Amino acid sequence: AFISIQAFPALLDLPQDLQVSAVSCGSRHTAVITRGRELYTWGWGKYGQLGHGDNTSSDQARRVECLVAKGLRVEEVICGPWTTYVRVLE
């Protein structure tokens, strides 16, 4: 699958008009925290850094469902080159 890698800012439509409170960018992926404390990720996912339980890449922002299922609220996200670190609260 072709995943567009852009070296410049671009507008992105988030589902349900969510409001973003924080953003972090890795070398080929991006993560945002919404005001509702949910995590959305997109980009290159070869090493599982998007947090969706697979190695799928995506040009569309997707909510990280495992955090929602566990009732965890995201407080902070930091994207590394091929990793994503997330601090959560129960």
C-alpha positions in Angstrom: 0.0 0.0 0.0 1.2 3.5 -0.8 1.5 5.8 2.2 2.1 9.4 1.4 5.0 10.9 3.4 4.9 14.6 3.4 7.8 16.8 4.5 5.5 19.8 5.1 2.4 20.5 7.2 -0.9 19.4 5.6 -4.5 19.7 6.7 -6.1 16.5 7.9 -9.7 15.8 8.7 -10.2 14.0 12.0 -13.3 11.9 12.5 -16.3 13.6 14.2 -14.7 17.0 14.2 -12.5 16.2 17.2 -10.4 18.9 18.8 -6.7 18.2 19.2 -4.9 19.2 22.4 -1.5 17.8 21.7 0.5 16.4 18.7 3.8 14.6 18.2 5.6 13.6 15.0 8.0 10.7 14.5 10.1 10.2 11.4 7.2 8.8 9.4 4.1 8.8 11.7 2.0 11.2 13.7 0.0 11.0 16.9 -2.5 13.4 18.4 -4.4 13.6 21.7 -7.9 14.9 21.5 -9.5 17.1 24.2 -11.5 13.9 25.2 -8.1 12.3 26.0 -8.2 9.8 23.1 -5.2 8.9 20.9 -5.3 9.0 17.1 -2.3 7.9 15.0 -1.5 7.6 11.3 1.5 7.2 8.9 4.0 4.4 8.5 3.3 1.5 10.9 5.9 -1.2 10.0 7.1 -1.6 13.6 3.6 -1.3 15.2 4.3 2.2 16.3 0.7 3.3 15.5 -0.6 1.1 18.3 -3.4 -0.7 16.4 -2.1 -4.2 17.1 -0.6 -4.7 13.6 2.0 -3.4 11.2 -0.5 -1.6 8.9 0.3 1.9 7.6 -2.5 4.4 7.1 -2.9 7.9 5.6 -6.1 8.3 7.7 -6.1 9.1 11.4 -7.4 6.1 13.4 -8.3 6.0 17.1 -6.2 3.6 19.2 -9.0 1.3 20.3 -7.1 -0.7 22.9 -6.7 2.3 25.1 -10.4 3.1 24.9 -11.3 -0.5 25.6 -9.2 -0.4 28.8 -10.7 2.9 29.9 -7.4 4.7 29.7 -7.1 8.5 29.2 -4.1 9.7 27.3 -2.1 12.4 29.1 1.0 12.6 26.9 2.4 11.2 23.6 5.9 11.3 22.3 6.8 9.9 18.9 10.3 8.6 18.3 11.8 7.5 14.9 10.0 4.1 15.0 8.3 4.2 18.3 5.4 5.9 20.2 5.5 6.5 23.9 2.1 7.2 25.6 1.5 8.2 29.2 -2.1 7.3 30.4 -4.3 7.6 33.4 -7.0 5.1 34.4 
